[in-house]
Amino acid sequence: MPPTRAKKACTTCNRRRIRCNVMDRQPCANCVALNTQCEIGVSRRGKYPRNKIRRGTPQQQQGHAHAQILTPVSASSASLWRTPALENNVHINHAERIALKPSLAQTQQTVFLGESSPLTCVIDEGRSRSPKGYANEMSKTRLHYPIPERLDANTTRDEALRAHKSAMEDQLTRNGAFAFPSKDIREPLLQAYFTWFHPCFPILDRKVIHDTYKNETISPLLLQSMLFIGVSLCPDITFAKTGFQTRYRAKVLFHSRARAIYDADWESNKITKLQALFLLSFWRGGPNEERDTRFWLEVGICLAQKRGMHVMLKLSFQSGREEMLWKRIWWAYYIRDQQSSAALGLPSRIRDEDCDVAMLEPKDIRDEESVDDQAVFGVQRAEHIPYPIEMAKLARLLRAIVSTQYVPREPTVNGISRETLHAQLTKWESHLPAEMKLGSHSTPSAIFLTGLLHMTYNNLYILLYRPLFLHPTTTTETQGAIALEAATRSTRIIEDMLSHNLVQHGPNHLITHAFSTLCIHTINCCRTTGTTRKLAEHRARLCLLGLQELQKSWDLENWVLDLFFRCLDESTAHSLRSVDVVTPVPEGRGERRDQGVGNLSGGAERNDTTSAIAADNSQPWQDTGPTDLTAPNDWYGLFNFTDDYTDVLGTSSQPDSLNLQSLEFLYRFL
């Protein structure tokens, strides 16, 4: 059914023919944005008692309902979850379809123009000269300017554009972009999202998502993106019920659907776009894929800056709830931008000198309302509140370390010294709240979040002292050992998380931390002998085991691991891998494949996503039969875990036999 019109609109909204929420609040949101007086006019139809519409007889009601069923309903006007029995002569067993209108913004669309914009100085001048008038009204919002209705794509009356959007929507529907799994499959994936991902990056309002999901008005773009994360992090037993052969294929499908909706510019709500883009950034593409993690992050950051999120302290908000959501979204982007930039050795897209955003506070994270369906949408726990705050603080320290220790040019004289950065890290740890301290928790959620936080913390020490560890001198050997100590602490955390079966559910920056730790232990293994070498090798194998668990959720760069072993000397490489291992293939998936030492890359199969978006509408939901989308080859069978360490005893290899430069290069890709 088409969306109902507002019962009343203020005179300003009525004159501009835009949606008004004056029945919920006065002044309405549009008048607040424009700083205009909000008045309710008198109806032209006059004020007199009106009789209610008389209900028809049951026969009349049944006939009316039958007529409604026969009336064709466009995809844009439908707001129901529907399960088609037959479509294109194909029976879809588990697919349900959602065809909803894009989530429209509740207020008038605005554009952000910063301090250097010429329009800003005009508004400032008008504010100082004119106590009233349009210039004075604009000065109160100052950096946000309303878009004229004739230029707003959401309210345009252009017939050609409307026809284009209708055709685009039909195309998305035919391609299955609005297809969703059944409730029995969908809700466990949402449960995985709110259990493992939302505490790390609370970019959604739990209550709003709960309500829009229950009343079937949630954005398809956002829901597909959430299912992409959910199918990545859900337990194996949950994934087994989805009908897919591989988790990689399921991720390709959900990501492709969300990407198709975004590419069609179907979603009009900018905040919803920001949330979906952030989730899509967890797609790990191949080395030559353009739309990788950085691509989606950069698009989202650009959109956030266009909204003015980077100078949030200079903006006014309609409610505290909106401001807190903006802060959570911005800091999530900041954290991920710094992490991905440091891991890849690329410039960050967010610079501290361009930003004016307050640090997260507990009130920004704390849920204002609880939800009814806590089994699916979860409940906030004590450790969920400080985790994003402390991660944001570590992200700023990460930015400082990378910008001073890993710059292409010689650091300036006024740069922050390594000793100062070390002191800041120590200060951060000393001010940790009790919920985030290691060793004092028994619940899986607390162990999971504290482990992730301290892995990030230790990785900063590794980054800070890794140059001294790689190239030690008589004066810096002691300082370089700090990197090894941090790697050892991280290994203990990995072991603890492995014992609780939590590593699989970690976000993908845990891959970078585990591989960074692996590199340190591998180098130490090459430099030592006897018991010290055995311990170093044992820790390296724990890191490999952690990466094995992460492979269940995220697609690791197999070509990087292949090159990693090529960088090692023969003795070390032999101790960490076997010569020839047969990778078992589950029954019904074809023949067994022999995977030798030279067959580590996932091949071109990983980038073949062109058929994923169409597969949902032409085939049943169950993923059966041969497929061209397979998971990357499992390279963990290549690691030889022995108990007696007989293969690692003997003369240590010389440090020069390890290609440190190549190893440091590889670190940036995993």
QUIPE-V933062 format. One record per residue. N is the residue number from 1. RES is the residue in one letter. PHI is phi as a letter, one per 20 degrees, with the letter a starting at -180 (NA if undefined). Layout:
# QUIPE-V933062
n res phi
N RES PHI
N RES PHI
This chain:
# QUIPE-V933062
n res phi
1 M NA
2 P f
3 P f
4 T f
5 R e
6 A f
7 K f
8 K b
9 A c
10 C f
11 T f
12 T f
13 C f
14 N f
15 R f
16 R e
17 R l
18 I c
19 R f
20 C c
21 N d
22 V f
23 M f
24 D e
25 R b
26 Q c
27 P f
28 C f
29 A f
30 N f
31 C f
32 V f
33 A f
34 L e
35 N l
36 T d
37 Q f
38 C d
39 E c
40 I d
41 G e
42 V e
43 S f
44 R f
45 R e
46 G n
47 K d
48 Y b
49 P f
50 R d
51 N f
52 K f
53 I f
54 R f
55 R f
56 G f
57 T f
58 P g
59 Q f
60 Q f
61 Q f
62 Q f
63 G f
64 H f
65 A f
66 H f
67 A f
68 Q f
69 I f
70 L f
71 T f
72 P f
73 V d
74 S f
75 A f
76 S f
77 S d
78 A f
79 S c
80 L c
81 W e
82 R c
83 T d
84 P f
85 A f
86 L c
87 E b
88 N l
89 N m
90 V c
91 H e
92 I d
93 N f
94 H d
95 A e
96 E d
97 R d
98 I d
99 A c
100 L d
101 K f
102 P g
103 S f
104 L e
105 A f
106 Q f
107 T c
108 Q f
109 Q f
110 T c
111 V c
112 F e
113 L c
114 G f
115 E f
116 S e
117 S f
118 P g
119 L f
120 T f
121 C f
122 V f
123 I f
124 D f
125 E f
126 G f
127 R f
128 S f
129 R d
130 S d
131 P f
132 K b
133 G o
134 Y f
135 A f
136 N f
137 E f
138 M f
139 S f
140 K f
141 T e
142 R m
143 L e
144 H d
145 Y c
146 P f
147 I e
148 P g
149 E g
150 R f
151 L d
152 D e
153 A f
154 N f
155 T c
156 T f
157 R d
158 D f
159 E f
160 A f
161 L f
162 R f
163 A f
164 H f
165 K f
166 S f
167 A f
168 M f
169 E f
170 D f
171 Q f
172 L f
173 T f
174 R f
175 N f
176 G n
177 A f
178 F d
179 A e
180 F c
181 P f
182 S f
183 K g
184 D f
185 I e
186 R f
187 E f
188 P f
189 L f
190 L f
191 Q f
192 A f
193 Y f
194 F f
195 T e
196 W d
197 F e
198 H g
199 P f
200 C f
201 F c
202 P f
203 I e
204 L d
205 D e
206 R g
207 K f
208 V f
209 I f
210 H g
211 D f
212 T f
213 Y f
214 K f
215 N e
216 E m
217 T d
218 I f
219 S f
220 P g
221 L f
222 L f
223 L f
224 Q f
225 S f
226 M f
227 L f
228 F f
229 I f
230 G f
231 V f
232 S f
233 L d
234 C f
235 P f
236 D f
237 I f
238 T f
239 F f
240 A f
241 K e
242 T f
243 G n
244 F e
245 Q f
246 T c
247 R f
248 Y f
249 R f
250 A f
251 K f
252 V f
253 L f
254 F f
255 H f
256 S f
257 R f
258 A f
259 R f
260 A f
261 I f
262 Y f
263 D f
264 A f
265 D l
266 W f
267 E e
268 S d
269 N f
270 K f
271 I f
272 T f
273 K f
274 L f
275 Q f
276 A f
277 L f
278 F f
279 L f
280 L f
281 S f
282 F e
283 W f
284 R d
285 G e
286 G f
287 P f
288 N d
289 E e
290 E f
291 R e
292 D d
293 T g
294 R f
295 F f
296 W f
297 L f
298 E f
299 V f
300 G f
301 I f
302 C f
303 L f
304 A f
305 Q f
306 K f
307 R e
308 G n
309 M f
310 H f
311 V c
312 M f
313 L f
314 K e
315 L d
316 S d
317 F c
318 Q f
319 S b
320 G f
321 R f
322 E f
323 E f
324 M f
325 L f
326 W g
327 K f
328 R f
329 I f
330 W f
331 W f
332 A f
333 Y f
334 Y f
335 I f
336 R f
337 D f
338 Q f
339 Q f
340 S f
341 S f
342 A f
343 A f
344 L e
345 G m
346 L d
347 P f
348 S f
349 R e
350 I d
351 R d
352 D g
353 E f
354 D e
355 C d
356 D b
357 V c
358 A f
359 M f
360 L g
361 E c
362 P g
363 K f
364 D f
365 I e
366 R f
367 D f
368 E e
369 E c
370 S e
371 V d
372 D f
373 D e
374 Q f
375 A f
376 V e
377 F e
378 G m
379 V b
380 Q f
381 R d
382 A f
383 E f
384 H f
385 I f
386 P f
387 Y g
388 P f
389 I f
390 E f
391 M f
392 A f
393 K f
394 L f
395 A f
396 R f
397 L f
398 L f
399 R g
400 A f
401 I f
402 V f
403 S f
404 T d
405 Q d
406 Y c
407 V d
408 P f
409 R d
410 E f
411 P f
412 T f
413 V f
414 N e
415 G f
416 I f
417 S f
418 R f
419 E f
420 T f
421 L f
422 H f
423 A f
424 Q f
425 L f
426 T f
427 K f
428 W g
429 E f
430 S f
431 H d
432 L f
433 P f
434 A f
435 E f
436 M d
437 K e
438 L f
439 G n
440 S c
441 H c
442 S c
443 T e
444 P g
445 S f
446 A f
447 I f
448 F f
449 L f
450 T f
451 G f
452 L f
453 L f
454 H f
455 M f
456 T f
457 Y f
458 N f
459 N f
460 L f
461 Y f
462 I f
463 L f
464 L f
465 Y d
466 R f
467 P g
468 L f
469 F f
470 L f
471 H c
472 P f
473 T c
474 T f
475 T e
476 T d
477 E f
478 T f
479 Q f
480 G f
481 A f
482 I f
483 A f
484 L f
485 E f
486 A f
487 A f
488 T f
489 R f
490 S f
491 T f
492 R f
493 I f
494 I f
495 E f
496 D f
497 M f
498 L f
499 S f
500 H d
501 N l
502 L d
503 V f
504 Q g
505 H e
506 G f
507 P f
508 N f
509 H f
510 L f
511 I f
512 T f
513 H f
514 A f
515 F f
516 S f
517 T f
518 L g
519 C f
520 I f
521 H f
522 T f
523 I f
524 N f
525 C f
526 C f
527 R e
528 T c
529 T c
530 G m
531 T f
532 T f
533 R f
534 K f
535 L f
536 A f
537 E f
538 H f
539 R f
540 A f
541 R f
542 L f
543 C f
544 L f
545 L f
546 G f
547 L f
548 Q f
549 E f
550 L f
551 Q f
552 K f
553 S d
554 W c
555 D e
556 L f
557 E e
558 N f
559 W f
560 V f
561 L f
562 D f
563 L f
564 F g
565 F f
566 R f
567 C f
568 L e
569 D f
570 E f
571 S f
572 T f
573 A f
574 H f
575 S f
576 L d
577 R b
578 S e
579 V f
580 D b
581 V c
582 V e
583 T e
584 P f
585 V d
586 P g
587 E f
588 G n
589 R d
590 G o
591 E f
592 R f
593 R d
594 D e
595 Q d
596 G e
597 V f
598 G e
599 N d
600 L d
601 S f
602 G f
603 G m
604 A f
605 E f
606 R f
607 N e
608 D e
609 T d
610 T f
611 S e
612 A f
613 I f
614 A e
615 A f
616 D f
617 N d
618 S d
619 Q c
620 P f
621 W f
622 Q g
623 D e
624 T d
625 G n
626 P f
627 T b
628 D e
629 L d
630 T d
631 A f
632 P g
633 N g
634 D e
635 W e
636 Y e
637 G f
638 L f
639 F e
640 N e
641 F e
642 T d
643 D e
644 D e
645 Y l
646 T f
647 D e
648 V d
649 L f
650 G o
651 T f
652 S f
653 S f
654 Q f
655 P g
656 D f
657 S f
658 L e
659 N f
660 L f
661 Q f
662 S f
663 L f
664 E f
665 F f
666 L f
667 Y g
668 R f
669 F d
670 L c
